[in-house]
Amino acid sequence: MTSSTTVRDSGAAPTAVPRLARLPVGIVAGVVAVVHLVMGALGRGYWFDEALMLAIGRHHLDWGSADQPPVAPALAGLADVLAPGVNGVLRIVPSLATAGAVVVAALIARELGGDRRAQVLTALAQATGLWVTLFGHFLTPYSLEPLQWALLLWLLVRWTRVRDDRLLLAVGPLLGLAALTKFQVILLGAVLVLAIGVAGPRAMLRRPAFWWAALLGALIASPTLVWQAVHGWPQLRMTSVVAQESVLFGGPGPNAVAMLLLAGLLGTVLVVVGTVAAFTTPRLRPYRFVAVAFLVLWIVFAVTVGRAYYLCGLHGAVAALGAVWFQERRATGRRRWSWVAWPAGVLSVALAAAMLSASAGAADPAVPERIVGEVARVRDGLPPDQRDRAVVVGGSYIFAAYVDTADPALGLPPGYSGNRSYGYFDPPPDDHDVVIFLGRDPGLLAPTGVVLRPVTDLGDGNRIWLGEGLTRPWSQVWPQLRTLVVD
């Protein structure tokens, strides 16, 4: 039994909303949690970005790194302290965050006046998004981001209805935490201010609590922003690097389409419908800022060729608009297209199951195990005096992270790289002049003067190279080896 939704006028936010569909939404979220927890526990290998988080958390934790704020690495480091090498523990937080985003998406639908059916539809869309299904149990910043963005949108949507400024004050800590997780939330915040100024509710911008929240968020995020400033803002330079990488996957057009399709089949239907409905349905007018923010960010990320997953944190909120539009049509007897939603939901579940299978392959331990095994073989084959002076350098941060997260039984030394975050960590000791290099281009180490020769083929153009003859100390040459482009 749901309470009726009363409205002040056709364009006003509802003063009362239906009850939360606790049981069905809880079932959907519970299934998501169990599936991701099980997938996380059963998977033996690391997704390469997850390996980076673990390597930073173990050995290099700081307020920042080239392109990674500290929250995800800190969580990885904590999990590693509590249960070293246990993936089931490492992946508890992202799995629960992925399930939590399902609940928050349903709460957003409820705030919009969505009934039981609309809430479940929104929850199902969030649960079956292709990106969140594929990576929702890996400990990475982009696995935590959907929950953070959904909570931020829920606070703003709820404030629109109840006008309780405590909700705005809560935005501050959440915004700061999200910025310590992934920097894209700063752009989201700026775009939301623009969207609210354009589409309303403009009264929000006149509340002191709104600006106090912005200040609090900035203060919480300030340590990682200071780190970026001190190190020359490498994150800003990543924009052009990301664009270059995204072009390899088809360029702006296909990338813009992928930003929608990663919502899953049901999610894509609801996101497209919800975006249009926000401008055509009087009932949704108070929440038009959600669609405006989505469109602006979609255009920005399409033009700059950002990563296709950058909008995944908004899919749930915009899908909620679409679910309420379908509800509105049912309520007025216009059911012509209402049948589309549930078949799309069934197919979305099937697609999500397929993505889970792909997820298992994404963290196949065979590849990193073979790489670090070959590194160990090369190092163990060195004479004892050279072995003690050997340093392992990756042309890519991925190789360095694999070395840093390898089985301790292999006895490998720390991994080094000039690539991305690793380029801002400490350089190798100056007395380590025997180099084991992993990568395609040994010319990356040309400034060191070391002469390298190939010793093992790793496939895909990558080799293990061995050499010595360092003519300049690592501490002197290290800044020249820094690069944000992955070899």
C-alpha positions in Angstrom: 0.0 0.0 0.0 1.5 3.3 -1.0 0.6 6.8 0.1 -0.8 9.0 -2.6 1.4 11.7 -4.1 0.0 15.2 -3.7 1.4 18.2 -5.6 1.1 21.9 -5.1 0.7 22.4 -8.9 1.7 20.7 -12.0 5.2 22.0 -11.9 5.9 21.7 -8.2 7.8 19.0 -6.3 5.5 16.6 -4.5 4.9 17.2 -0.9 4.5 13.5 -0.1 6.0 10.5 -1.8 5.2 6.8 -2.0 6.7 4.4 0.5 10.0 2.8 -0.3 9.6 -0.6 -1.9 11.8 -2.1 0.7 11.3 -5.8 -0.1 11.8 -5.8 -3.9 14.5 -3.1 -3.9 16.2 -5.0 -1.1 16.1 -8.2 -3.1 17.6 -6.6 -6.1 20.3 -4.9 -4.0 20.9 -8.1 -2.1 21.4 -10.1 -5.2 23.8 -7.5 -6.5 25.8 -7.6 -3.3 26.0 -11.4 -3.1 26.9 -11.8 -6.8 29.7 -9.2 -6.6 31.0 -10.5 -3.2 31.2 -14.0 -4.6 32.8 -12.9 -7.8 35.3 -10.8 -5.9 36.1 -13.7 -3.5 36.5 -16.3 -6.3 38.7 -14.2 -8.6 42.4 -14.9 -8.0 43.9 -12.2 -10.1 43.8 -8.4 -10.1 42.3 -6.1 -12.6 45.3 -3.9 -13.6 43.9 -0.7 -12.1 43.1 -2.7 -8.9 46.7 -3.9 -8.8 47.7 -0.2 -9.0 45.5 0.7 -6.0 46.9 -2.2 -4.0 50.5 -1.3 -4.9 50.0 2.4 -3.9 48.2 1.4 -0.7 51.0 -1.0 0.2 54.1 1.0 -0.7 53.3 4.6 -1.8 50.3 5.9 0.1 50.2 9.7 0.0 47.6 12.4 -0.4 47.8 12.0 -4.1 49.5 10.6 -7.1 49.6 11.6 -10.8 46.0 10.5 -11.5 44.8 8.8 -8.4 43.4 10.5 -5.2 44.0 8.5 -2.0 40.7 6.9 -1.0 40.8 3.8 -3.2 44.5 3.1 -2.5 43.9 3.7 1.2 41.1 1.2 1.3 43.2 -1.3 -0.6 46.1 -0.8 1.8 43.7 -1.3 4.8 42.3 -4.5 3.3 45.8 -5.8 2.7 46.8 -5.1 6.3 43.7 -6.9 7.6 43.9 -9.9 5.3 47.0 -9.9 3.0 46.4 -11.4 -0.4 42.7 -12.2 0.3 40.7 -10.8 -2.6 37.4 -11.5 -0.9 38.3 -8.9 1.8 39.9 -6.5 -0.7 36.6 -6.4 -2.7 34.1 -6.0 0.1 33.9 -2.2 0.0 33.4 -1.9 -3.8 30.9 -4.8 -3.8 28.8 -3.2 -1.1 29.1 0.2 -2.8 27.8 -1.2 -6.0 24.8 -2.7 -4.2 24.3 0.6 -2.3 24.0 2.5 -5.5 21.0 0.3 -6.4 19.2 1.3 -3.2 20.1 5.0 -3.7 18.8 4.9 -7.3 15.5 3.6 -6.0 15.4 6.3 -3.4 15.9 8.9 -6.1 12.9 7.4 -8.0 10.9 7.6 -4.8 11.8 11.3 -4.3 10.5 12.0 -7.8 7.2 10.5 -6.8 8.0 7.0 -8.2 5.7 4.2 -7.0 6.7 0.7 -6.2 7.1 -0.3 -9.8 9.1 2.8 -10.8 11.5 2.2 -7.8 12.1 -1.4 -8.8 12.5 -0.5 -12.4 15.2 2.1 -11.5 16.9 -0.3 -9.1 17.0 -3.0 -11.8 18.5 -0.5 -14.3 21.2 0.5 -11.8 21.9 -3.2 -11.0 22.3 -4.2 -14.6 24.4 -1.4 -16.0 27.1 -2.9 -18.1 30.0 -1.0 -16.6 29.0 -1.5 -13.0 28.4 -5.2 -13.6 31.8 -5.6 -15.2 33.9 -3.7 -12.6 31.6 -3.3 -9.6 33.6 -5.7 -7.4 37.1 -4.5 -8.2 38.5 -1.9 -5.8 39.0 1.0 -8.1 37.9 4.7 -7.9 35.4 4.1 -10.7 33.7 1.3 -8.7 33.1 3.7 -5.7 32.0 6.7 -7.8 28.5 5.6 -8.8 27.4 5.4 -5.2 29.0 8.7 -4.3 27.4 10.5 -7.3 24.0 8.8 -6.7 24.1 10.0 -3.0 24.9 13.5 -4.1 22.0 13.6 -6.6 19.7 12.1 -4.0 20.5 14.9 -1.5 19.8 17.6 -4.0 16.6 15.9 -5.3 15.3 15.4 -1.8 16.1 19.0 -0.9 14.1 20.1 -3.9 11.1 18.4 -2.3 11.5 19.0 1.5 13.7 22.2 1.5 15.7 21.0 4.6 19.1 22.7 4.5 20.7 19.9 6.5 20.6 18.0 3.3 22.7 20.7 1.6 25.2 20.6 4.5 25.6 16.9 4.0 26.6 17.6 0.4 29.9 19.1 1.7 31.5 16.0 3.3 30.2 13.8 0.5 31.7 16.1 -2.2 35.0 16.2 -0.4 35.2 12.4 0.0 34.2 11.9 -3.7 37.0 14.3 -4.7 39.4 12.3 -2.7 38.2 9.3 -4.7 38.1 10.6 -8.2 38.5 14.1 -9.5 35.6 14.1 -12.0 33.2 15.0 -9.2 34.6 18.5 -9.2 33.4 19.0 -12.7 30.1 17.4 -11.7 29.7 19.9 -8.9 30.4 22.9 -11.2 28.0 21.6 -13.8 25.3 21.0 -11.2 25.6 24.7 -10.1 25.2 25.7 -13.7 22.2 23.3 -14.2 20.5 24.5 -11.1 21.0 28.1 -12.1 19.5 27.5 -15.5 16.7 25.0 -14.7 16.1 25.6 -11.0 15.5 25.3 -8.2 17.4 28.6 -8.0 16.4 29.0 -4.4 19.0 26.3 -3.6 21.8 28.7 -4.7 20.5 31.4 -2.4 20.8 29.2 0.7 24.0 29.8 2.7 24.1 26.1 3.5 24.8 25.4 -0.2 27.9 27.5 -0.2 29.0 26.4 3.2 28.8 22.8 1.9 30.9 23.8 -1.2 33.5 25.3 1.1 33.6 22.2 3.4 33.9 20.0 0.4 36.9 22.0 -0.9 38.5 21.9 2.5 38.2 18.1 2.7 39.6 17.7 -0.8 42.4 20.3 -0.2 45.2 17.8 0.7 45.0 16.1 -2.7 44.5 19.4 -4.5 47.6 20.7 -2.8 49.5 17.6 -3.8 48.5 18.2 -7.4 49.6 21.8 -7.3 52.9 21.0 -5.8 53.6 18.4 -8.5 52.5 20.5 -11.4 48.9 19.3 -11.8 49.5 16.0 -13.6 45.8 15.3 -13.4 45.0 18.2 -15.7 47.5 16.9 -18.3 45.7 13.5 -18.2 42.8 15.1 -20.2 44.7 15.0 -23.5 46.2 11.6 -22.7 42.7 10.1 -22.1 41.5 11.7 -25.3 44.3 10.0 -27.2 43.5 6.7 -25.7 39.8 7.0 -26.3 40.4 7.7 -30.0 41.8 4.2 -30.2 38.3 2.9 -29.4 36.6 4.8 -32.2 36.8 8.5 -31.3 34.2 11.0 -30.2 31.1 9.6 -31.9 31.4 6.0 -30.8 32.6 7.1 -27.4 29.5 9.3 -26.9 27.2 6.4 -27.8 29.1 4.1 -25.4 28.5 6.6 -22.6 24.8 5.8 -23.0 25.1 2.1 -23.7 27.1 1.4 -20.6 23.9 2.0 -18.7 22.7 -1.4 -19.9 19.7 -2.1 -22.1 17.1 -1.1 -19.6 19.3 1.7 -18.3 19.8 3.1 -21.8 16.0 3.1 -22.5 15.3 4.8 -19.2 18.2 7.3 -19.5 17.1 8.4 -22.9 13.4 8.6 -22.0 14.2 10.3 -18.7 16.3 13.0 -20.4 13.5 13.9 -22.8 10.8 13.6 -20.1 12.5 16.1 -17.9 11.8 18.8 -20.5 8.4 17.6 -21.5 6.6 16.4 -18.4 5.4 19.0 -15.9 5.6 16.6 -13.0 9.4 16.3 -13.5 10.0 20.1 -14.1 11.4 20.7 -10.5 14.1 18.1 -11.2 15.1 19.2 -14.7 18.5 20.2 -13.4 19.4 16.4 -13.2 18.8 16.1 -17.0 20.6 19.4 -17.7 23.6 18.3 -15.8 23.6 14.9 -17.6 23.4 16.5 -21.0 26.1 19.1 -20.3 28.5 16.5 -19.0 27.7 14.2 -21.9 28.6 16.9 -24.4 31.7 17.9 -22.4 33.0 14.3 -22.2 32.0 13.7 -25.9 33.9 16.7 -27.1 37.0 16.1 -24.9 36.7 12.3 -25.7 36.6 11.4 -22.0 36.4 7.8 -20.9 33.1 6.1 -21.8 32.4 5.3 -18.1 32.6 8.9 -16.9 28.8 9.3 -16.9 28.0 6.0 -15.1 27.5 7.8 -11.8 24.5 9.7 -13.3 22.8 6.8 -15.0 20.7 5.9 -11.9 19.4 9.4 -11.3 18.4 10.0 -15.0 16.9 6.5 -15.2 14.7 7.4 -12.3 13.3 10.2 -14.4 12.5 7.7 -17.1 10.8 5.3 -14.7 8.6 8.0 -13.4 7.7 9.0 -16.9 6.5 5.4 -17.6 4.5 5.6 -14.4 2.9 8.9 -15.5 1.8 7.3 -18.7 0.3 4.3 -16.9 -1.6 6.6 -14.6 -3.1 8.5 -17.5 -4.0 5.4 -19.4 -1.4 5.9 -22.1 0.2 2.5 -22.2 1.3 2.3 -25.8 5.0 2.1 -24.9 4.8 0.9 -21.3 5.4 -2.7 -22.3 9.0 -1.8 -23.4 10.4 -1.4 -19.9 10.0 -4.9 -18.4 11.3 -6.9 -21.5 14.2 -4.5 -21.5 14.7 -5.3 -17.8 14.8 -9.1 -18.5 17.3 -8.7 -21.4 19.4 -6.4 -19.2 19.7 -9.2 -16.6 20.9 -11.5 -19.4 23.4 -9.0 -20.6 24.6 -8.4 -17.1 25.2 -12.1 -16.6 27.3 -12.1 -19.8 29.3 -9.1 -18.4 30.0 -11.0 -15.2 31.6 -13.7 -17.3 33.7 -11.1 -19.1 34.6 -9.7 -15.7 36.2 -13.0 -14.6 38.4 -12.9 -17.7 39.4 -9.2 -17.1 41.3 -10.3 -13.9 42.7 -13.5 -15.3 45.8 -14.2 -13.1 47.6 -16.1 -15.9 48.9 -13.0 -17.6 50.5 -11.2 -14.6 51.7 -14.5 -13.1 53.5 -15.3 -16.3 55.0 -11.8 -16.5 56.3 -11.8 -12.9 57.4 -15.4 -13.2 59.6 -14.4 -16.2 61.0 -11.5 -14.2 61.8 -13.8 -11.4 63.5 -16.2 -13.7 65.7 -13.4 -15.3 66.6 -12.0 -11.9 67.4 -15.4 -10.4 69.7 -16.1 -13.4 71.9 -13.1 -12.6 75.2 -13.6 -10.7 74.7 -12.8 -7.0 76.5 -9.4 -7.1 74.4 -8.3 -10.0 71.2 -9.7 -8.5 71.6 -7.5 -5.4 72.0 -4.4 -7.7 69.1 -5.3 -10.0 66.1 -3.0 -10.4 62.9 -3.8 -12.2 61.5 -1.0 -14.3 58.3 -1.1 -16.3 57.6 0.9 -19.4 54.0 1.0 -18.1 52.6 1.4 -14.6 50.8 -1.9 -15.2 54.0 -3.9 -15.2 55.3 -2.1 -12.1 52.0 -2.8 -10.3 52.1 -6.4 -11.3 55.6 -6.7 -9.8 54.6 -4.9 -6.6 51.6 -7.2 -6.1 53.4 -10.5 -7.1 53.5 -13.5 -4.8 56.0 -12.7 -2.1 57.4 -16.2 -2.5 59.0 -15.0 -5.8 61.2 -12.6 -3.8 61.0 -9.8 -6.3 62.3 -6.4 -5.6 60.0 -3.3 -5.8 58.7 -2.3 -9.2 59.5 1.1 -10.7 58.3 3.0 -13.7 58.2 6.5 -15.0 54.7 6.0 -16.1 51.7 7.9 -14.5 51.6 7.5 -10.7 54.8 5.5 -10.5 56.7 8.4 -12.1 56.0 10.5 -9.0 57.1 7.8 -6.5 60.7 7.6 -5.3 63.3 6.6 -8.0 65.4 3.4 -7.7 68.5 3.6 -5.5 71.4 5.1 -7.3 73.6 2.1 -6.7 71.2 -0.2 -8.5 72.7 -0.2 -11.9 71.5 -3.6 -13.3 68.2 -3.0 -15.1 65.5 -5.5 -15.9 63.1 -3.5 -18.2 59.6 -4.6 -19.1 58.0 -3.0 -22.1 58.0 -2.3 -25.8 60.4 0.6 -26.1 63.8 0.4 -24.4 64.4 3.9 -25.6 62.4 5.1 -22.7 65.5 4.6 -20.5 67.9 6.3 -23.0 68.5 9.2 -20.6 70.0 6.8 -18.1 72.7 5.6 -20.6 71.9 1.9 -19.8 72.4 -0.5 -22.7 69.6 -3.0 -22.9 69.3 -6.3 -24.8 66.1 -8.4 -25.2 66.0 -11.7 -23.2 62.3 -12.7 -23.1 59.3 -12.2 -25.3 56.2 -11.4 -23.3 53.9 -11.1 -26.3 51.9 -8.2 -27.7 55.2 -6.4 -28.6 56.4 -6.4 -25.0 59.7 -8.0 -23.9 61.9 -8.3 -20.9 65.2 -6.4 -21.5 68.4 -6.8 -19.4 71.2 -4.3 -19.3 73.7 -2.3 -17.2 76.0 0.7 -17.7 74.0 3.4 -15.9 75.8 6.7 -16.7 73.5 9.0 -14.8 72.1 8.4 -11.3 68.4 7.5 -11.0 67.8 10.4 -8.7 69.0 12.9 -11.3 67.4 11.4 -14.4 64.0 10.3 -12.9 62.1 13.5 -13.7 63.0 13.0 -17.4 61.5 9.5 -17.3 58.1 10.7 -16.2 55.3 10.2 -18.7 51.6 10.0 -18.5 51.2 8.0 -21.8 51.1 4.3 -21.4 53.7 2.5 -23.5 
